[in-house]
Structures are given as C-alpha cells and as structure tokens.
Amino acid sequence: MKHGMKPLQELLGLEKKTVLITGGAGYLGTAMCEALAELGANIVIGARNEQKSHAVAEALHQKYGVRASGVHVDITDPKSIEKALQVIQTEYGALDILINNAWSGKKNTFESISLDDWNYDIDVCLNGVFYTTKLAFPFLKETRGVIVNVASMYGHVAPDYRMYVGTEHANPPSYGAAKAGVIQLTKYLASFLAPHGIRVNAISPGPFPFGEILKNEPFIEALKAKTMLTRIGQPEDLKGVIALLCSDASSYITGQNICIDGGWTTW
C-alpha cells in the first residue's frame, strides 16, 4: 500500500457527517438512510409527513446508534426549506451531505394529464431540487459538502408505450422531462460548485416497483424482461452506490449520473 493511502473502510466512513435526505422515509429513501446510518452518519429526514419521518428516524437511531430526526419540509416552498435548514444548523451544527430524493406526482398518461398536473410534477421533481440546493448551498459551502440527486432512467430513455397497453398503469410525460432536467442540473451544479469543493452526482434508478403494482404479475414480468439481469430492483440495490457517492470513496467523481437499472438502458 502506498504511503498515506487511506484504507477503504476509512474512505467510506461517515462518522460525524450530517445528511439531509428529502423523501427519506419512502420506499427507496429508507434504504438510502439505512446505508448512510450504517456508515455512521447523522440522518435528517425531510418530508411533509413528519410522523412517518420521525418513525423512520427513531428506527435508525435504535438500530445503528446514530443521531437521527425528522424535519418538516415542503420542497416546493422555499420558506419551508429555509426553516428546515435552520433547524439542522441549530441541532447538528453543519450540513455535509444533501440528497434530493423527494418526489410526488399523479400517474397520468399524455392524454389524461392536465396543465395543472404538469406544473405540479415539474415543481416537485425539478424546481424542488433547485430550490433545496440553492438554499442549502451556503451550508454545503462551509463543509465542502456533497450533493446526490435522485433522477431516473426515464430521464434519458423513453418508456415503452407497449408495456402500458391494456393495464391501469401509466407513465406521465412530466416525470421523464423533469428527471432529464435533474440530470442536466446535476452536471451544471458539478461545474459551478466545484470551486467551492462541492461534488454533485446523480443516480438513476430503473424498475423499482412497489405497493399495488407488484400484484400485477404480467406487468412485473414485462419489467424484468427489459433488464439484462431479468429482475426488478430491490431497495438494497441502492445502498452501495449511495454509500460510494456520499463518501470520500468517490472523492474524484463529480458530474456523473449512475444508472441502477439492471442493464435496462444499455441495450
């Protein structure tokens, strides 16, 4: 080993680091929280549903012994974001890592989506990422921090309309359009925040269905068939990549978008 080279365990360590993850109490958000708590980070879950975020935070504290809490935040409301950041500054003293993960929207088709639905989806999925990053910037500048944006494979490939024919499932045009914007915003931020020592990357999950959709076996089989690994994603499939991008193990990686999609977008 070269003189001065840090061991991998040290590079991955996140002790004394504080993470704000929006939407951290959701299906994929909880897995990301688990990964970072396992590495020793303090976890702050930002969500509109405070009860749910507090419950996940308490479970993280009990399991990993880290500091964890929930904070109310509506990412479409800059004043709400500012208030949440002040709470973090007061209670934790610093912000080291921001994960823009929150999302909500209606499962419209192109024909059914209304103008209001489109504007709402773009506001949450793209504007919310910008608002949160813009307001968190002064805090991250102090710590030379890290930003990870959660995009989607549908930010750079189109949904196959044939998969949705005859099903009750839908993929709104606003979702992919917003996620494409998140990918480009990631690259922009990586460039312009680099002078401040802030690294910015994105992850693009592929098929990670959950809830009622799992009961539709033909649809799930169609999703599996689209991937090289012939399976749908599980939440733990995100743990390794989020640990990498949030830690010093990726200290020379910025401006990148990593697909976690079983190979879907490669062929």
ZABA-274780 format. One record per residue (C-alpha): residue number from 1; residue in one letter; x negated, y, z negated. Coordinates in steps of 0.1 Angstrom, whole numbers. Layout:
REM residues N
[NUM,'a',[X,Y,Z]] ...
//
This chain:
REM residues 267
[1,'m',[0,0,0]] [2,'k',[-13,34,9]] [3,'h',[-24,57,-19]] [4,'g',[5,77,-31]] [5,'m',[32,58,-12]] [6,'k',[63,56,-32]] [7,'p',[79,22,-38]] [8,'l',[113,17,-21]] [9,'q',[131,15,-54]] [10,'e',[119,49,-63]] [11,'l',[128,63,-29]] [12,'l',[164,50,-33]] [13,'g',[168,62,-69]] [14,'l',[193,90,-75]] [15,'e',[190,94,-112]] [16,'k',[198,130,-124]] [17,'k',[213,138,-89]] [18,'t',[248,151,-88]] [19,'v',[271,141,-59]] [20,'l',[304,158,-48]] [21,'i',[324,135,-26]] [22,'t',[357,147,-13]] [23,'g',[382,119,-9]] [24,'g',[361,98,-32]] [25,'a',[390,79,-47]] [26,'g',[401,65,-14]] [27,'y',[395,31,3]] [28,'l',[361,39,17]] [29,'g',[353,68,-7]] [30,'t',[354,45,-37]] [31,'a',[328,22,-21]] [32,'m',[305,51,-15]] [33,'c',[309,63,-51]] [34,'e',[300,27,-62]] [35,'a',[269,27,-42]] [36,'l',[256,61,-55]] [37,'a',[266,54,-91]] [38,'e',[247,21,-88]] [39,'l',[216,42,-79]] [40,'g',[221,64,-110]] [41,'a',[238,95,-96]] [42,'n',[263,116,-114]] [43,'i',[296,114,-94]] [44,'v',[322,141,-90]] [45,'i',[352,131,-70]] [46,'g',[371,159,-53]] [47,'a',[407,152,-45]] [48,'r',[442,167,-46]] [49,'n',[453,137,-66]] [50,'e',[435,143,-99]] [51,'q',[450,113,-117]] [52,'k',[435,89,-91]] [53,'s',[401,106,-90]] [54,'h',[399,106,-128]] [55,'a',[407,69,-129]] [56,'v',[380,60,-104]] [57,'a',[355,83,-122]] [58,'e',[362,66,-155]] [59,'a',[358,31,-139]] [60,'l',[324,42,-125]] [61,'h',[313,55,-159]] [62,'q',[323,23,-176]] [63,'k',[306,1,-150]] [64,'y',[274,20,-143]] [65,'g',[270,43,-174]] [66,'v',[267,74,-152]] [67,'r',[284,107,-157]] [68,'a',[315,108,-135]] [69,'s',[345,130,-133]] [70,'g',[373,141,-110]] [71,'v',[379,177,-99]] [72,'h',[409,191,-81]] [73,'v',[401,203,-47]] [74,'d',[421,211,-15]] [75,'i',[396,213,13]] [76,'t',[419,234,34]] [77,'d',[419,261,6]] [78,'p',[386,279,2]] [79,'k',[396,292,-32]] [80,'s',[402,257,-44]] [81,'i',[368,246,-31]] [82,'e',[351,276,-49]] [83,'k',[368,267,-82]] [84,'a',[357,231,-79]] [85,'l',[321,241,-72]] [86,'q',[321,264,-102]] [87,'v',[333,235,-124]] [88,'i',[304,214,-111]] [89,'q',[279,241,-117]] [90,'t',[291,246,-152]] [91,'e',[294,209,-162]] [92,'y',[264,195,-143]] [93,'g',[241,224,-137]] [94,'a',[235,217,-100]] [95,'l',[248,201,-68]] [96,'d',[223,178,-50]] [97,'i',[245,159,-25]] [98,'l',[277,167,-7]] [99,'i',[297,140,11]] [100,'n',[325,154,33]] [101,'n',[348,124,33]] [102,'a',[384,136,27]] [103,'w',[410,131,54]] [104,'s',[447,130,57]] [105,'g',[470,132,87]] [106,'k',[500,117,104]] [107,'k',[497,87,127]] [108,'n',[511,104,158]] [109,'t',[509,95,194]] [110,'f',[501,121,221]] [111,'e',[538,122,229]] [112,'s',[551,125,193]] [113,'i',[525,148,178]] [114,'s',[538,183,172]] [115,'l',[518,215,173]] [116,'d',[521,218,135]] [117,'d',[508,182,132]] [118,'w',[478,190,154]] [119,'n',[469,221,135]] [120,'y',[472,204,101]] [121,'d',[450,175,112]] [122,'i',[423,198,126]] [123,'d',[425,219,95]] [124,'v',[419,190,72]] [125,'c',[395,169,94]] [126,'l',[373,197,108]] [127,'n',[379,230,92]] [128,'g',[378,214,57]] [129,'v',[343,201,64]] [130,'f',[332,235,75]] [131,'y',[348,253,45]] [132,'t',[334,229,20]] [133,'t',[299,230,35]] [134,'k',[299,268,38]] [135,'l',[309,273,2]] [136,'a',[285,246,-11]] [137,'f',[256,259,8]] [138,'p',[243,283,-19]] [139,'f',[243,254,-44]] [140,'l',[226,230,-20]] [141,'k',[200,256,-10]] [142,'e',[189,257,-47]] [143,'t',[183,219,-47]] [144,'r',[172,214,-11]] [145,'g',[201,190,-10]] [146,'v',[217,165,13]] [147,'i',[249,166,33]] [148,'v',[266,135,47]] [149,'n',[297,140,69]] [150,'v',[321,111,75]] [151,'a',[331,111,112]] [152,'s',[344,82,132]] [153,'m',[336,61,162]] [154,'y',[366,78,177]] [155,'g',[345,110,177]] [156,'h',[326,96,207]] [157,'v',[347,69,222]] [158,'a',[384,69,231]] [159,'p',[410,45,215]] [160,'d',[421,17,239]] [161,'y',[458,25,245]] [162,'r',[464,-11,253]] [163,'m',[459,-21,217]] [164,'y',[488,1,206]] [165,'v',[514,-10,232]] [166,'g',[543,-28,215]] [167,'t',[530,-20,180]] [168,'e',[541,5,154]] [169,'h',[505,17,150]] [170,'a',[492,49,166]] [171,'n',[461,69,170]] [172,'p',[466,107,172]] [173,'p',[447,128,196]] [174,'s',[438,152,168]] [175,'y',[418,126,149]] [176,'g',[392,119,175]] [177,'a',[390,155,186]] [178,'a',[383,166,150]] [179,'k',[358,138,144]] [180,'a',[339,148,176]] [181,'g',[338,183,161]] [182,'v',[324,169,129]] [183,'i',[296,151,148]] [184,'q',[286,182,166]] [185,'l',[289,204,135]] [186,'t',[265,179,118]] [187,'k',[239,184,144]] [188,'y',[243,222,143]] [189,'l',[240,222,105]] [190,'a',[210,199,106]] [191,'s',[192,225,127]] [192,'f',[202,257,110]] [193,'l',[199,244,74]] [194,'a',[166,227,80]] [195,'p',[146,259,70]] [196,'h',[163,255,36]] [197,'g',[152,219,32]] [198,'i',[187,206,36]] [199,'r',[192,174,55]] [200,'v',[225,168,73]] [201,'n',[237,135,88]] [202,'a',[269,118,97]] [203,'i',[283,83,96]] [204,'s',[309,70,120]] [205,'p',[329,41,106]] [206,'g',[346,18,131]] [207,'p',[376,-5,123]] [208,'f',[382,-4,86]] [209,'p',[419,-10,84]] [210,'f',[437,-12,51]] [211,'g',[471,-14,35]] [212,'e',[501,-25,55]] [213,'i',[482,-26,88]] [214,'l',[464,-57,75]] [215,'k',[497,-77,77]] [216,'n',[498,-73,115]] [217,'e',[476,-102,124]] [218,'p',[477,-98,162]] [219,'f',[465,-62,158]] [220,'i',[438,-71,134]] [221,'e',[426,-99,158]] [222,'a',[425,-73,186]] [223,'l',[403,-51,164]] [224,'k',[380,-79,156]] [225,'a',[377,-88,193]] [226,'k',[365,-53,201]] [227,'t',[334,-58,179]] [228,'m',[302,-77,186]] [229,'l',[304,-92,151]] [230,'t',[340,-103,156]] [231,'r',[353,-89,122]] [232,'i',[368,-58,107]] [233,'g',[348,-36,84]] [234,'q',[349,-40,46]] [235,'p',[342,-11,22]] [236,'e',[309,-26,10]] [237,'d',[297,-24,46]] [238,'l',[292,14,39]] [239,'k',[272,10,8]] [240,'g',[237,6,24]] [241,'v',[240,34,49]] [242,'i',[253,59,23]] [243,'a',[225,49,-1]] [244,'l',[200,54,26]] [245,'l',[212,88,38]] [246,'c',[217,103,3]] [247,'s',[183,93,-10]] [248,'d',[147,101,-3]] [249,'a',[145,68,17]] [250,'s',[158,89,46]] [251,'s',[136,119,40]] [252,'y',[127,121,77]] [253,'i',[162,116,90]] [254,'t',[184,146,99]] [255,'g',[209,155,126]] [256,'q',[218,119,131]] [257,'n',[251,100,134]] [258,'i',[251,64,125]] [259,'c',[279,41,136]] [260,'i',[291,14,113]] [261,'d',[314,-4,137]] [262,'g',[302,-40,142]] [263,'g',[288,-30,176]] [264,'w',[322,-17,190]] [265,'t',[307,14,206]] [266,'t',[276,-4,221]] [267,'w',[294,-23,248]] 
//
